[in-house]
Amino acid sequence: MKDTIKSIVKEIGKGTFFDSHYIIETLIKEYSDDYFDFIRKTPGTTECVHGKIAQLILDCGLVERISDDENKSISYTIHSTPSKCALWKRK
């Protein structure tokens, strides 16, 4: 999953802001086998597993987390509900 996330992030233009939900949706649409395999192998709720994906985004070394609370992103989850999530900037 780490390599898959890194390849997605590499496709994002430097200086572009994006949120964790963008990466998760891209995983589902373009790398569904990897995504569902990760879900099966990772214990916890969907929210917990998606938190682990956010950690992998940070660990890829290509992003800066926009961390102050006023800059948190809100977008729709895979369940079509609005939710705050990590906001990133591509280095």
Secondary structure by P-SEA (a helix, b strand, c coil): caaaaaaaaaaccccccccaaaaaaaaaaccaaaaaaaaaaccccaaaaaaaaaaaaaaccccccccccccbbbbbccccbbbbccccccc
